[in-house]
Amino acid sequence: MTPPRDRDHRSLAATLLPHLCESCENRLHDVVWFKADWQRGGAATGRARWRCDSGQDKEVVVKIPVGPRELVWLHRLQPEPGESDEPVVPLLYASGTTLGGYDLGWIVIERIAHGPLGMRWHKDHSRRLADAAVRFWKSADRFVIKDEQVRIENWAEM
């Protein structure tokens, strides 16, 4: 008999949760793992609470694993102190490149009011998407991008 897929104690994320909490100086709590409609593969995403220095709790999202490019750009695009523009990416509370002895990127980010676009779009999504693209370009443009040779796959041959 195959155990149910959503058995929390069988998931890698649940197994690594004590290490994640320790890496977050025990500020992370009440983690609930979920699978969103856009997710494919074995990545784990969870809703949780983050205890701030003030003692106040904030709603956060936890992602395991996170690829190196996502991690680099999430750090780069964090708002500068005093920036008045709406941020391009969620506020990063914690992150790392190892967890429980594994080379595994992870992040804890603020839970934003408007989650990612899913299977159902609302009438304001096109406007919000265009606005986000402009803000992203403006923020990312300050970084020099290495001109790397792009690998082109011959899919028909494969």
DSSP file (Angstrom, degrees, kcal/mol; ACC not computed):
  #  RESIDUE AA STRUCTURE BP1 BP2  ACC     N-H-->O    O-->H-N    N-H-->O    O-->H-N    TCO  KAPPA ALPHA  PHI   PSI    X-CA   Y-CA   Z-CA
    1    1 A M              0   0    0      0, 0.0     0, 0.0     0, 0.0     0, 0.0   0.000 360.0 360.0 360.0 132.5    0.0    0.0    0.0
    2    2 A T        -     0   0    0      1,-0.0     3,-0.1     0, 0.0     0, 0.0  -0.721 360.0-123.3 -86.0 129.1    1.4    3.4   -1.0
    3    3 A P        -     0   0    0      0, 0.0    -1,-0.0     0, 0.0     4,-0.0  -0.353  40.6 -84.9 -68.1 153.2    1.2    6.0    1.8
    4    4 A P    >   -     0   0    0      0, 0.0     3,-1.3     0, 0.0     0, 0.0  -0.264  34.2-127.3 -56.9 143.8   -0.7    9.3    1.1
    5    5 A R  T 3  S+     0   0    0      1,-0.3     5,-0.1    -3,-0.1     0, 0.0   0.775 104.8  56.8 -64.8 -28.0    1.4   11.9   -0.7
    6    6 A D  T 3   +     0   0    0      3,-0.0     2,-0.8     4,-0.0    -1,-0.3   0.250  67.3 133.4 -94.3  15.2    0.6   14.6    1.8
    7    7 A R    X   -     0   0    0     -3,-1.3     3,-2.0     1,-0.2     4,-0.4  -0.542  47.3-153.8 -67.0 107.5    1.9   12.7    4.9
    8    8 A D  G >  S+     0   0    0     -2,-0.8     3,-1.4     1,-0.3     6,-0.3   0.831  87.0  59.9 -56.1 -39.3    3.9   15.5    6.5
    9    9 A H  G 3  S+     0   0    0      1,-0.3    -1,-0.3     5,-0.1    -2,-0.1   0.607 102.9  54.2 -70.4  -9.5    6.3   13.2    8.3
   10   10 A R  G <  S+     0   0    0     -3,-2.0    -1,-0.3    -5,-0.1     2,-0.2   0.510  87.5  98.1 -99.4  -6.8    7.5   11.6    5.0
   11   11 A S  S <> S-     0   0    0     -3,-1.4     4,-2.0    -4,-0.4     5,-0.1  -0.545  74.1-131.3 -87.2 148.7    8.5   14.8    3.2
   12   12 A L  H  > S+     0   0    0      1,-0.2     4,-2.4     2,-0.2     5,-0.2   0.897 109.0  55.4 -59.8 -41.3   12.0   16.1    3.0
   13   13 A A  H  > S+     0   0    0      1,-0.2     4,-0.9     2,-0.2    -1,-0.2   0.915 107.5  47.9 -60.9 -43.4   10.8   19.6    4.1
   14   14 A A  H  4 S+     0   0    0     -6,-0.3     3,-0.4     1,-0.2    -1,-0.2   0.884 111.7  51.2 -64.5 -37.5    9.2   18.2    7.3
   15   15 A T  H  < S+     0   0    0     -4,-2.0     4,-0.3     1,-0.2    -1,-0.2   0.877 114.5  42.9 -65.5 -37.9   12.4   16.2    8.0
   16   16 A L  H  X S+     0   0    0     -4,-2.4     4,-2.4     1,-0.2     3,-0.5   0.530  86.8  97.3 -86.4  -6.3   14.5   19.4    7.6
   17   17 A L  H  X S+     0   0    0     -4,-0.9     4,-2.8    -3,-0.4     5,-0.2   0.875  80.3  52.2 -54.8 -44.2   12.2   21.6    9.5
   18   18 A P  H  > S+     0   0    0      0, 0.0     4,-2.0     0, 0.0    -1,-0.2   0.898 112.1  47.2 -60.4 -37.0   14.1   21.4   12.8
   19   19 A H  H  > S+     0   0    0     -3,-0.5     4,-2.5    -4,-0.3    -2,-0.2   0.888 111.6  51.2 -68.0 -38.8   17.3   22.4   11.0
   20   20 A L  H  X S+     0   0    0     -4,-2.4     4,-1.5     2,-0.2    -1,-0.2   0.933 110.0  48.6 -63.4 -46.2   15.4   25.3    9.3
   21   21 A C  H  <>S+     0   0    0     -4,-2.8     5,-3.1     1,-0.2     6,-0.4   0.902 112.1  49.4 -61.5 -40.5   14.1   26.6   12.6
   22   22 A E  H ><5S+     0   0    0     -4,-2.0     3,-1.7    -5,-0.2    -1,-0.2   0.912 108.9  52.2 -64.4 -42.3   17.6   26.4   14.1
   23   23 A S  H 3<5S+     0   0    0     -4,-2.5    -1,-0.2     1,-0.3    -2,-0.2   0.784 108.6  52.4 -63.7 -26.3   19.0   28.3   11.1
   24   24 A C  T ><5S-     0   0    0     -4,-1.5     3,-1.8    -5,-0.2    -1,-0.3   0.144 119.2-111.9 -95.0  18.5   16.4   30.9   11.6
   25   25 A E  T < 5 -     0   0    0     -3,-1.7    -3,-0.2     1,-0.3    -2,-0.1   0.822  67.3 -66.6  54.3  35.1   17.4   31.3   15.3
   26   26 A N  T 3 <S+     0   0    0     -5,-3.1    -1,-0.3    -6,-0.2    -4,-0.1   0.723 109.1 120.7  59.1  26.5   14.0   29.8   16.3
   27   27 A R    <   +     0   0    0     -3,-1.8    24,-2.2    -6,-0.4     2,-0.4   0.696  55.1  82.3 -84.1 -21.2   12.1   32.8   14.9
   28   28 A L  E     +A   50   0A   0     -7,-0.3     2,-0.3    22,-0.2    22,-0.2  -0.691  58.7 149.2 -88.3 131.5   10.2   30.5   12.5
   29   29 A H  E     +A   49   0A   0     20,-2.4    20,-2.7    -2,-0.4    -2,-0.0  -0.968  42.0  39.5-154.4 169.9    7.1   28.7   13.8
   30   30 A D  E     -     0   0A   0     -2,-0.3     2,-0.3    18,-0.2    -1,-0.1   0.884  68.5-177.0  55.6  46.3    3.7   27.3   12.9
   31   31 A V  E     -     0   0A   0     17,-0.1     2,-0.5    -3,-0.1    17,-0.2  -0.589  10.3-174.7 -77.8 130.5    4.9   26.0    9.5
   32   32 A V  E     -A   47   0A   0     15,-2.9    15,-2.3    -2,-0.3     2,-0.2  -0.973  16.2-143.5-126.5 114.6    2.2   24.4    7.3
   33   33 A W  E     +A   46   0A   0     -2,-0.5     2,-0.3    13,-0.2    13,-0.3  -0.506  25.9 170.9 -78.9 144.3    3.4   22.9    4.0
   34   34 A F  E     -A   45   0A   0     11,-3.0    11,-0.9    -2,-0.2     2,-0.5  -0.954  31.5-129.5-146.2 165.3    1.2   23.1    0.9
   35   35 A K        -     0   0    0     -2,-0.3     2,-0.1     9,-0.1     9,-0.1  -0.983  26.0-148.4-119.7 119.7    1.3   22.5   -2.8
   36   36 A A    >   -     0   0    0     -2,-0.5     3,-1.2     1,-0.1    82,-0.0  -0.434  26.2-109.9 -85.3 162.0    0.1   25.4   -5.0
   37   37 A D  T 3  S+     0   0    0      1,-0.3    -1,-0.1    -2,-0.1    81,-0.0   0.714 116.7  50.7 -66.4 -20.5   -1.6   24.8   -8.4
   38   38 A W  T 3  S+     0   0    0      2,-0.0    -1,-0.3    79,-0.0     2,-0.2   0.574  87.4 107.9 -92.1  -9.6    1.5   26.1  -10.3
   39   39 A Q    <   +     0   0    0     -3,-1.2     2,-0.3     3,-0.0    -4,-0.0  -0.440  41.9 179.5 -76.9 140.1    4.0   23.9   -8.6
   40   40 A R        +     0   0    0     -2,-0.2     3,-0.5     0, 0.0     2,-0.1  -0.977  49.4  13.1-131.3 146.7    5.6   20.9  -10.3
   41   41 A G  S    S-     0   0    0     -2,-0.3    -2,-0.0     1,-0.2     0, 0.0  -0.456 105.7 -47.0  88.5-160.9    8.2   18.6   -8.9
   42   42 A G  S    S+     0   0    0     -2,-0.1    -1,-0.2     2,-0.1   -30,-0.1   0.249  80.5 132.2-102.9  11.8    9.2   18.1   -5.3
   43   43 A A        -     0   0    0     -3,-0.5     2,-0.4     1,-0.1    23,-0.0  -0.321  48.1-137.3 -64.1 148.0    9.8   21.6   -4.0
   44   44 A A  E     - B   0  64A   0     20,-4.1    20,-2.6    -9,-0.1     2,-0.4  -0.907  20.5-177.7-111.4 135.5    8.2   22.4   -0.7
   45   45 A T  E     +AB  34  63A   0    -11,-0.9   -11,-3.0    -2,-0.4     2,-0.3  -0.989   8.7 178.5-128.7 139.2    6.4   25.7    0.1
   46   46 A G  E     -AB  33  62A   0     16,-2.3    16,-2.8    -2,-0.4     2,-0.4  -0.983  27.5-132.5-141.5 152.5    4.9   26.5    3.4
   47   47 A R  E     +AB  32  61A   0    -15,-2.3   -15,-2.9    -2,-0.3     2,-0.3  -0.805  43.5 150.1 -95.2 145.9    3.1   29.3    5.2
   48   48 A A  E     - B   0  60A   0     12,-2.1    12,-2.2    -2,-0.4     2,-0.4  -0.888  42.0-101.1-157.9-175.3    4.5   30.1    8.6
   49   49 A R  E     -AB  29  59A   0    -20,-2.7   -20,-2.4    -2,-0.3     2,-0.4  -0.951  23.3-155.0-123.2 145.1    5.0   32.9   11.2
   50   50 A W  E     -AB  28  58A   0      8,-2.4     8,-2.3    -2,-0.4     2,-0.7  -0.985  12.0-139.9-123.4 124.7    8.2   34.8   11.8
   51   51 A R  E     - B   0  57A   0    -24,-2.2     6,-0.2    -2,-0.4     5,-0.1  -0.762  22.8-152.3 -86.8 115.8    8.9   36.4   15.2
   52   52 A C    >   -     0   0    0      4,-3.1     3,-2.0    -2,-0.7    -1,-0.0  -0.279  31.9 -99.1 -80.1 168.8   10.5   39.8   14.7
   53   53 A D  T 3  S+     0   0    0      1,-0.3    -1,-0.1     2,-0.1    -2,-0.0   0.830 124.7  59.3 -56.1 -32.9   12.9   41.6   17.1
   54   54 A S  T 3  S-     0   0    0      2,-0.1    -1,-0.3     1,-0.1     3,-0.1   0.603 118.8-112.2 -72.9 -10.9    9.9   43.6   18.4
   55   55 A G  S <  S+     0   0    0     -3,-2.0     2,-0.2     1,-0.4    -2,-0.1   0.261  77.0 131.3  95.0 -11.6    8.2   40.3   19.4
   56   56 A Q        -     0   0    0     -5,-0.1    -4,-3.1     1,-0.0    -1,-0.4  -0.486  54.4-130.3 -74.9 144.5    5.6   40.8   16.7
   57   57 A D  E     -B   51   0A   0     -6,-0.2     2,-0.3    -2,-0.2    -6,-0.2  -0.787  20.2-164.7 -96.5 140.7    4.8   37.9   14.4
   58   58 A K  E     -B   50   0A   0     -8,-2.3    -8,-2.4    -2,-0.4     2,-0.4  -0.918  25.4-112.9-119.7 148.0    4.6   38.3   10.6
   59   59 A E  E     +B   49   0A   0     -2,-0.3    52,-2.0   -10,-0.2     2,-0.3  -0.667  45.6 176.1 -78.3 133.4    3.1   36.0    8.1
   60   60 A V  E     -BC  48 110A   0    -12,-2.2   -12,-2.1    -2,-0.4     2,-0.4  -0.848  28.5-132.1-133.9 168.4    5.9   34.4    5.9
   61   61 A V  E     -BC  47 109A   0     48,-2.9    48,-2.7    -2,-0.3     2,-0.4  -0.982  17.9-154.1-121.9 137.3    6.4   31.9    3.1
   62   62 A V  E     -BC  46 108A   0    -16,-2.8   -16,-2.3    -2,-0.4     2,-0.4  -0.921   8.9-168.9-111.7 134.6    9.1   29.2    3.3
   63   63 A K  E     -BC  45 107A   0     44,-2.2    44,-1.8    -2,-0.4   -18,-0.2  -0.991   5.6-154.3-129.0 129.5   10.6   27.7    0.1
   64   64 A I  E    S+B   44   0A   0    -20,-2.6   -20,-4.1    -2,-0.4    42,-0.2  -0.978  74.0  21.8-140.8 128.5   12.8   24.6    0.0
   65   65 A P  S    S-     0   0    0      0, 0.0     2,-0.4     0, 0.0    -1,-0.3   0.724  71.2-178.3 -83.8 167.0   14.8   24.2   -2.3
   66   66 A V        -     0   0    0     39,-1.3    39,-0.4    -3,-0.1    -3,-0.0  -0.997  26.7-122.1-125.7 130.5   15.6   27.5   -4.0
   67   67 A G     >  -     0   0    0     -2,-0.4     4,-2.2     1,-0.1     5,-0.2  -0.267  25.8-109.9 -69.8 159.0   18.0   27.6   -6.9
   68   68 A P  H  > S+     0   0    0      0, 0.0     4,-2.5     0, 0.0     5,-0.2   0.855 115.7  51.8 -60.9 -37.5   21.1   29.7   -6.8
   69   69 A R  H  > S+     0   0    0      2,-0.2     4,-2.6     1,-0.2     5,-0.3   0.919 110.0  48.4 -67.9 -41.4   19.9   32.3   -9.4
   70   70 A E  H  > S+     0   0    0      1,-0.2     4,-2.3     2,-0.2    -1,-0.2   0.918 113.2  48.9 -61.8 -41.7   16.6   32.9   -7.5
   71   71 A L  H  X S+     0   0    0     -4,-2.2     4,-1.9     2,-0.2    -2,-0.2   0.922 112.1  47.6 -64.4 -45.3   18.6   33.3   -4.3
   72   72 A V  H  X S+     0   0    0     -4,-2.5     4,-2.7     1,-0.2    -2,-0.2   0.940 115.6  44.1 -61.4 -48.5   21.1   35.7   -5.8
   73   73 A W  H  X S+     0   0    0     -4,-2.6     4,-2.4     1,-0.2    -1,-0.2   0.844 109.0  56.4 -70.6 -32.1   18.4   37.9   -7.4
   74   74 A L  H  < S+     0   0    0     -4,-2.3    -1,-0.2    -5,-0.3    -2,-0.2   0.909 112.3  43.6 -63.4 -40.0   16.2   37.8   -4.3
   75   75 A H  H >< S+     0   0    0     -4,-1.9     3,-1.3    -5,-0.2    -2,-0.2   0.936 114.2  49.8 -67.3 -46.9   19.1   39.3   -2.4
   76   76 A R  H 3< S+     0   0    0     -4,-2.7    -2,-0.2     1,-0.2    -1,-0.2   0.866 110.3  49.9 -60.6 -37.6   20.0   41.8   -5.1
   77   77 A L  T 3< S+     0   0    0     -4,-2.4    11,-0.5    -5,-0.2    12,-0.5   0.300  77.1 124.8 -92.3  10.1   16.5   43.1   -5.4
   78   78 A Q  S <  S-     0   0    0     -3,-1.3    13,-0.1    -4,-0.1    -3,-0.0  -0.444  75.6 -93.2 -64.0 143.3   15.8   43.7   -1.8
   79   79 A P        -     0   0    0      0, 0.0    -1,-0.1     0, 0.0     3,-0.1  -0.297  37.2-123.0 -61.7 139.4   14.8   47.3   -1.2
   80   80 A E    >   -     0   0    0      1,-0.1     3,-2.2    -3,-0.1     2,-0.0  -0.506  43.1 -84.3 -74.7 150.3   17.5   49.7   -0.3
   81   81 A P  T 3  S+     0   0    0      0, 0.0    -1,-0.1     0, 0.0     3,-0.1  -0.352 117.6  16.1 -56.8 131.1   17.1   51.7    2.9
   82   82 A G  T 3  S+     0   0    0      1,-0.3     2,-0.2    -3,-0.1    -2,-0.0   0.394  85.6 147.6  86.6  -3.2   14.9   54.7    2.3
   83   83 A E    <   -     0   0    0     -3,-2.2    -1,-0.3     1,-0.1     0, 0.0  -0.454  30.0-167.3 -65.3 134.9   13.6   53.5   -1.1
   84   84 A S        +     0   0    0     -2,-0.2    -1,-0.1    -3,-0.1    -2,-0.0   0.643  54.2  98.9 -99.5 -17.0   10.1   54.8   -1.5
   85   85 A D  S    S-     0   0    0      1,-0.1     3,-0.1    50,-0.0    -2,-0.0  -0.313  89.0 -93.4 -69.1 154.5    9.1   52.6   -4.5
   86   86 A E        -     0   0    0      1,-0.1    -1,-0.1     2,-0.0    -2,-0.1  -0.490  53.8-103.6 -63.5 132.9    7.0   49.5   -4.0
   87   87 A P        -     0   0    0      0, 0.0    -1,-0.1     0, 0.0    -9,-0.1  -0.181  17.4-143.9 -61.6 154.3    9.5   46.6   -3.7
   88   88 A V  S    S+     0   0    0    -11,-0.5    48,-0.1    47,-0.1   -10,-0.1   0.765  84.0  29.3 -87.9 -30.0    9.9   44.2   -6.7
   89   89 A V  S    S-     0   0    0    -12,-0.5     3,-0.1   -15,-0.1    -1,-0.1  -0.871  97.6 -86.8-127.1 159.3   10.4   41.1   -4.5
   90   90 A P        -     0   0    0      0, 0.0     2,-0.2     0, 0.0    -2,-0.1  -0.295  56.1 -89.5 -63.2 152.8    9.1   40.1   -1.1
   91   91 A L        -     0   0    0      1,-0.1    19,-2.4   -13,-0.1     2,-0.6  -0.439  41.6-131.6 -63.1 132.2   11.1   41.1    1.9
   92   92 A L  E     +D  109   0A   0     17,-0.2    17,-0.2     1,-0.2     3,-0.1  -0.797  29.2 174.1 -93.1 118.1   13.7   38.5    2.7
   93   93 A Y  E     -     0   0A   0     15,-2.7     2,-0.3    -2,-0.6    16,-0.2   0.836  68.0 -12.1 -89.9 -38.1   13.7   37.5    6.4
   94   94 A A  E     +D  108   0A   0     14,-1.6    14,-2.6     2,-0.0    -1,-0.4  -0.987  62.0 167.2-160.2 154.7   16.2   34.6    6.2
   95   95 A S  E     +D  107   0A   0     -2,-0.3     2,-0.3    12,-0.2    12,-0.2  -0.978   2.8 173.6-161.9 167.0   18.0   32.4    3.6
   96   96 A G  E     -D  106   0A   0     10,-1.9    10,-2.1    -2,-0.3     3,-0.1  -0.984  34.2-132.6-169.0 171.5   20.8   30.0    3.2
   97   97 A T  E    S+     0   0A   0     -2,-0.3     7,-0.8     8,-0.2     2,-0.3   0.392  90.2  48.0-115.4  -1.8   22.6   27.6    0.9
   98   98 A T  E     +D  103   0A   0      5,-0.3     2,-0.3     8,-0.1     5,-0.2  -0.981  56.8 179.5-136.8 152.4   22.8   24.6    3.3
   99   99 A L  E >  S-D  102   0A   0      3,-2.2     3,-1.7    -2,-0.3   -79,-0.1  -0.890  71.9 -13.8-154.8 119.5   20.3   23.0    5.5
  100  100 A G  T 3  S-     0   0    0     -2,-0.3     3,-0.1     1,-0.3   -80,-0.0   0.826 129.2 -50.5  59.0  33.7   20.9   20.0    7.8
  101  101 A G  T 3  S+     0   0    0      1,-0.3     2,-0.3     3,-0.1    -1,-0.3   0.431 115.0 115.9  85.5  -1.1   24.2   19.2    6.1
  102  102 A Y  E <  S- D   0  99A   0     -3,-1.7    -3,-2.2     2,-0.1     2,-1.4  -0.778  74.7-119.7-100.1 145.3   22.7   19.3    2.6
  103  103 A D  E     + D   0  98A   0     -2,-0.3     2,-0.4    -5,-0.2    -5,-0.3  -0.717  64.0 142.2 -78.0  96.0   23.7   21.8   -0.1
  104  104 A L  E     -     0   0A   0     -2,-1.4     2,-0.2    -7,-0.8    -2,-0.1  -0.946  46.7-137.8-148.4 115.0   20.2   23.1   -0.4
  105  105 A G  E     +     0   0A   0    -39,-0.4   -39,-1.3    -2,-0.4     2,-0.3  -0.479  30.0 171.6 -73.8 145.7   19.1   26.7   -0.9
  106  106 A W  E     - D   0  96A   0    -10,-2.1   -10,-1.9   -41,-0.2     2,-0.3  -0.986  12.9-164.6-151.2 156.1   16.1   28.0    1.1
  107  107 A I  E     -CD  63  95A   0    -44,-1.8   -44,-2.2    -2,-0.3     2,-0.4  -0.980  15.6-156.6-141.9 154.4   14.3   31.2    1.9
  108  108 A V  E     +CD  62  94A   0    -14,-2.6   -15,-2.7    -2,-0.3   -14,-1.6  -0.974  31.9 172.1-126.6 115.1   11.9   32.7    4.3
  109  109 A I  E     -CD  61  92A   0    -48,-2.7   -48,-2.9    -2,-0.4   -17,-0.2  -0.813  38.1 -88.3-123.8 161.1   10.1   35.7    2.7
  110  110 A E  E     -C   60   0A   0    -19,-2.4     2,-0.8    -2,-0.3   -50,-0.3  -0.343  41.1-118.1 -63.7 148.8    7.2   38.0    3.6
  111  111 A R        -     0   0    0    -52,-2.0     2,-0.2   -63,-0.1   -52,-0.2  -0.827  33.9-146.8 -88.8 114.3    3.8   36.7    2.6
  112  112 A I        -     0   0    0     -2,-0.8     3,-0.0     2,-0.1    -3,-0.0  -0.501  16.8-119.8 -86.4 153.9    2.5   39.4    0.2
  113  113 A A  S    S+     0   0    0      1,-0.2     2,-0.9    -2,-0.2    -1,-0.1   0.888 106.3  49.5 -59.4 -43.0   -1.2   40.3    0.0
  114  114 A H  S    S-     0   0    0      3,-0.0    -1,-0.2     1,-0.0    -2,-0.1  -0.855  86.4-154.2-101.7 103.6   -1.4   39.3   -3.7
  115  115 A G        -     0   0    0     -2,-0.9     3,-0.1     1,-0.2    -2,-0.1   0.037  37.4 -62.1 -65.2-178.8    0.1   35.9   -4.1
  116  116 A P        -     0   0    0      0, 0.0     2,-0.2     0, 0.0    -1,-0.2  -0.193  65.9 -86.2 -63.9 158.5    1.6   34.6   -7.3
  117  117 A L        +     0   0    0     -3,-0.1     4,-0.1     1,-0.1     2,-0.1  -0.476  56.7 179.9 -66.2 133.2   -0.5   34.3  -10.3
  118  118 A G        -     0   0    0      2,-0.6    -1,-0.1    -2,-0.2   -82,-0.0  -0.175  48.8 -60.7-114.6-151.9   -2.2   30.9  -10.3
  119  119 A M  S    S+     0   0    0     -2,-0.1     2,-0.5     1,-0.1    -2,-0.1   0.772 119.7  59.3 -69.9 -26.7   -4.6   29.1  -12.6
  120  120 A R  S    S-     0   0    0      0, 0.0    -2,-0.6     0, 0.0     2,-0.3  -0.918  71.1-161.0-111.2 124.4   -7.3   31.8  -12.2
  121  121 A W        -     0   0    0     -2,-0.5     2,-0.2    -4,-0.1    -2,-0.0  -0.771   6.5-146.6-100.5 147.2   -6.6   35.3  -13.3
  122  122 A H    >   -     0   0    0     -2,-0.3     3,-1.7     1,-0.0     4,-0.4  -0.637  34.1 -98.5-105.1 168.6   -8.6   38.3  -12.1
  123  123 A K  T 3  S+     0   0    0      1,-0.3     4,-0.3    -2,-0.2     3,-0.3   0.745 121.2  51.1 -64.2 -23.0   -9.3   41.5  -14.1
  124  124 A D  T 3> S+     0   0    0      1,-0.2     4,-2.4     2,-0.1    -1,-0.3   0.515  85.1  89.2 -90.9  -2.9   -6.5   43.5  -12.5
  125  125 A H  H <> S+     0   0    0     -3,-1.7     4,-2.7     1,-0.2     5,-0.2   0.878  83.7  53.2 -63.6 -39.0   -3.8   40.8  -13.0
  126  126 A S  H  > S+     0   0    0     -4,-0.4     4,-2.2    -3,-0.3    -1,-0.2   0.928 112.4  44.8 -63.1 -43.4   -2.7   42.1  -16.5
  127  127 A R  H  > S+     0   0    0     -4,-0.3     4,-2.4     2,-0.2    -2,-0.2   0.921 114.9  48.0 -65.0 -44.2   -2.2   45.6  -15.1
  128  128 A R  H  X S+     0   0    0     -4,-2.4     4,-2.5     2,-0.2    -2,-0.2   0.878 111.3  51.3 -65.0 -37.5   -0.4   44.3  -12.0
  129  129 A L  H  X S+     0   0    0     -4,-2.7     4,-2.2     2,-0.2    -1,-0.2   0.918 111.4  46.7 -65.4 -44.4    1.9   42.1  -14.2
  130  130 A A  H  X S+     0   0    0     -4,-2.2     4,-1.9    -5,-0.2    -2,-0.2   0.918 113.1  49.6 -63.9 -43.1    2.8   45.0  -16.5
  131  131 A D  H  X S+     0   0    0     -4,-2.4     4,-2.3     1,-0.2    -2,-0.2   0.913 111.0  49.4 -61.8 -43.6    3.5   47.2  -13.5
  132  132 A A  H  X S+     0   0    0     -4,-2.5     4,-2.7     1,-0.2    -1,-0.2   0.879 108.0  54.2 -64.1 -38.3    5.7   44.5  -11.8
  133  133 A A  H  X S+     0   0    0     -4,-2.2     4,-2.4     2,-0.2    -1,-0.2   0.903 109.8  47.2 -63.4 -40.8    7.6   44.0  -15.1
  134  134 A V  H  X S+     0   0    0     -4,-1.9     4,-2.3     2,-0.2    -2,-0.2   0.930 114.1  46.6 -66.0 -46.0    8.5   47.8  -15.2
  135  135 A R  H  X S+     0   0    0     -4,-2.3     4,-2.1     2,-0.2    -2,-0.2   0.880 112.1  51.7 -64.2 -37.8    9.5   47.9  -11.6
  136  136 A F  H  X S+     0   0    0     -4,-2.7     4,-3.2     2,-0.2     5,-0.3   0.946 110.2  47.9 -63.9 -48.1   11.6   44.7  -12.0
  137  137 A W  H  X S+     0   0    0     -4,-2.4     4,-2.0     1,-0.2    -2,-0.2   0.924 111.5  50.9 -58.7 -44.8   13.4   46.1  -15.0
  138  138 A K  H  < S+     0   0    0     -4,-2.3     4,-0.3     1,-0.2    -1,-0.2   0.898 116.5  40.5 -60.8 -41.8   14.1   49.4  -13.2
  139  139 A S  H >< S+     0   0    0     -4,-2.1     3,-0.8     1,-0.2    -2,-0.2   0.898 118.0  45.7 -74.4 -41.2   15.5   47.5  -10.2
  140  140 A A  H >< S+     0   0    0     -4,-3.2     3,-1.9     1,-0.2    -2,-0.2   0.739  95.8  76.0 -75.8 -22.8   17.5   44.9  -12.1
  141  141 A D  T 3< S+     0   0    0     -4,-2.0    -1,-0.2    -5,-0.3    -2,-0.1   0.703  82.4  67.7 -64.4 -19.6   19.0   47.4  -14.6
  142  142 A R  T <  S+     0   0    0     -3,-0.8     2,-0.4    -4,-0.3    -1,-0.3   0.570  89.4  80.5 -78.1  -6.4   21.5   48.6  -11.9
  143  143 A F  S <  S-     0   0    0     -3,-1.9     2,-0.4    -4,-0.1   -67,-0.0  -0.836  81.4-126.0-104.3 138.0   23.3   45.2  -12.0
  144  144 A V        -     0   0    0     -2,-0.4     2,-0.5     1,-0.0    -2,-0.1  -0.662  23.3-150.2 -79.3 129.4   25.8   44.2  -14.7
  145  145 A I        -     0   0    0     -2,-0.4     2,-0.1    -4,-0.1    -1,-0.0  -0.891  16.8-121.4-103.5 127.2   24.8   41.0  -16.3
  146  146 A K        -     0   0    0     -2,-0.5     2,-1.5     1,-0.1    -1,-0.0  -0.423  22.0-124.0 -65.0 137.6   27.6   38.8  -17.6
  147  147 A D        +     0   0    0     -2,-0.1     2,-0.3     3,-0.0    -1,-0.1  -0.675  42.2 178.3 -83.9  89.3   27.3   38.1  -21.3
  148  148 A E        -     0   0    0     -2,-1.5     2,-0.4     1,-0.1    -3,-0.0  -0.682  36.5-104.9 -94.5 148.0   27.4   34.3  -21.2
  149  149 A Q        -     0   0    0     -2,-0.3     2,-0.4     1,-0.1    -1,-0.1  -0.576  38.2-130.0 -71.3 126.4   27.0   32.2  -24.3
  150  150 A V        -     0   0    0     -2,-0.4     2,-0.5     1,-0.1    -1,-0.1  -0.635  14.2-129.1 -82.4 130.4   23.5   30.8  -24.2
  151  151 A R        -     0   0    0     -2,-0.4     2,-0.6     1,-0.0    -1,-0.1  -0.669  20.5-157.0 -80.0 126.7   23.3   27.0  -24.7
  152  152 A I        -     0   0    0     -2,-0.5     2,-0.3     2,-0.0    -1,-0.0  -0.924   6.5-148.3-109.2 120.6   20.8   26.2  -27.5
  153  153 A E        -     0   0    0     -2,-0.6     2,-1.3     1,-0.0     3,-0.2  -0.687  10.3-139.2 -88.8 137.2   19.3   22.7  -27.3
  154  154 A N     >  +     0   0    0     -2,-0.3     4,-1.7     1,-0.2     3,-0.3  -0.748  26.6 179.3 -92.0  87.2   18.4   20.9  -30.5
  155  155 A W  T  4 S+     0   0    0     -2,-1.3    -1,-0.2     1,-0.2    -2,-0.0   0.843  75.1  56.5 -63.1 -36.4   15.2   19.4  -29.1
  156  156 A A  T  4 S+     0   0    0      1,-0.2    -1,-0.2     2,-0.2    -2,-0.1   0.901 108.9  47.6 -63.4 -39.5   14.2   17.6  -32.4
  157  157 A E  T  4        0   0    0     -3,-0.3    -1,-0.2     1,-0.3    -2,-0.2   0.848 360.0 360.0 -69.1 -34.8   17.6   15.8  -32.3
  158  158 A M     <        0   0    0     -4,-1.7    -1,-0.3     0, 0.0    -2,-0.2   0.500 360.0 360.0 -71.4 360.0   17.2   14.8  -28.7
